[in-house]
Amino acid sequence: MATQRTYELMFIVDVKTTDEDITNLNTTLQQIITDQGGTVTKQEDMGRRQLAYPIGRQTEGHYVLFEIDGSGREIAELERRMRVNDQVIRYMTVRVDEDRQRAEKFKAKRARKASKRPLSGNAAQRKEASEASASGERYES
């Protein structure tokens, strides 16, 4: 069995498409993901926005973001379906699980270093003052 990976899929829908059609497209794509064995952990409808550059004489698009946990098969099927769908102007899929793990490691490393670092004179006084104010005492230096 393949390992679970996390992907972000953002796609831009033509602004001429009605809200009902966009909702139907989103449910169809979610159904494809679940049929292929993946799960949608987050769906964000970002609405109508200005495009960074014109695409096919269009300057606006309707942005939608999916966060997907899956093996990768569902991504291949989604991209195939979006490639032939006239409503979808552009799409991009990015694997984000490795980047998030790397960020967590750096965050933990930074926290370890901060806990080992001795406090400087002013920082120690500020810490004592904040602890004293939290407990209701009056701090005098």
N, C-alpha and C positions, 0 to 999 in steps of 0.2 A: 504494500500500500504506500502511496506517495505521502510525503510529509505535508502538513498544512502550512501554507504560506499566506501572507497578507498582501493584498494588492489594493491600490487606489485606481479607480477608473473614472475619468472625467470625460464627459462628452458634451458637445454643443449641438443643440437642436435648432433648426430653422425657426425664425420668429413668426413665420406665416402659419406655423403649426398651432392648432388650438390647444388650450389647456387640457381638454379632455383627451386629445390625442397624445399629449405628453404623458399624462397619467397612464394611459393604456400602454405606451411604450415602456414606461418604467416598470409596470407590473409584468409585462412580457419578458423584459430583461431579467427581472428577479426570478421569474419562473424558470428561465433557462439556467440560471445559476443554481437554483435548488435541484433541478432535474439532473444536472451534471455532478451533484454531490457537494456543492459549495454552500456557503451561507453569506447573506448580506448583513454585516454588522452595523453599517451606518449608511443612510441614504440622506443626502442633502440636496434640496432643490434650491439652487442659488438664484434663480430667476433670470430676468432679462438683463443683459449687460453689454457694454461696448466691447467689440472685438479689438485685439491688439493691432490687427492689420485686416484689410478687406479680404474676405474669402468669397470668391464667386460673386462679386459686386454687392456683398452684404457687409454691413458694418456693425450689426448687432446679432446676438444669439442668446438662446436660453440655455444656461449652464446647469448641469446635473452631475453630482459626485456620488459614487458608490464606493464603499469600503467592503472588500470581499475577502473572506477566508476560504481558501480552497487549494486544490492541487495544481492548477494550471490548465487543466482540460477545459474548464468552464470559461477561462479567459480566451482561449483559442476560438471557442464557439461564439462567444459574445462578439469578438472582433470580426469574425466572419459575417455574422448577422448585421452588424453595424456598417460594414463595408458596402453591403448591397441595399441598405435602407436609405431612401432619398431624404428622409427627415433629418438624419444625423449629418451635420456638416463636417465635424472633426471629432476624433476621440483619441485618448491617450491613456495607456495603462502603465502603471509604475509599481514595481515590487518594493514594499516599504518595510518588511519585517526585519531585514538585516540592518537597515539604517536605524530603526528604533532600538534594536538590541545594542548597537554600537553607542547610541546616545545614552542608554541606560548605564552602560559600563563607564562612560566618561562622567556621568552624573555621580555614580557611586564612588569613583576614584576621587573626584573633586570633594565630595563630602568627607571621605576618609582623610584627605590632606587637611581639610579645614578643621577637623576634630583634633588632629595631631599638632597643629600650629599653635604656639603659645600666643596669648593675647597681648597686644601692645598696651602701653600704659593708658592711653585714652580709651581704647576699646574695652579694657578691663573695667575702667570707671563707668563707662556707659552701660556695660552689662550689669554691674552692681546696682546702678541707679534704676535700670529697668526692672531688675528683680525686686528691689525695694519698693518701687511704685506698684508693682503687681501684687505684692503682699500687703500694701496699705501703709507701709512704714515711711518715715521721712528720711531721705538720704542726705547726709552732709559729708562734704569732702574735706 
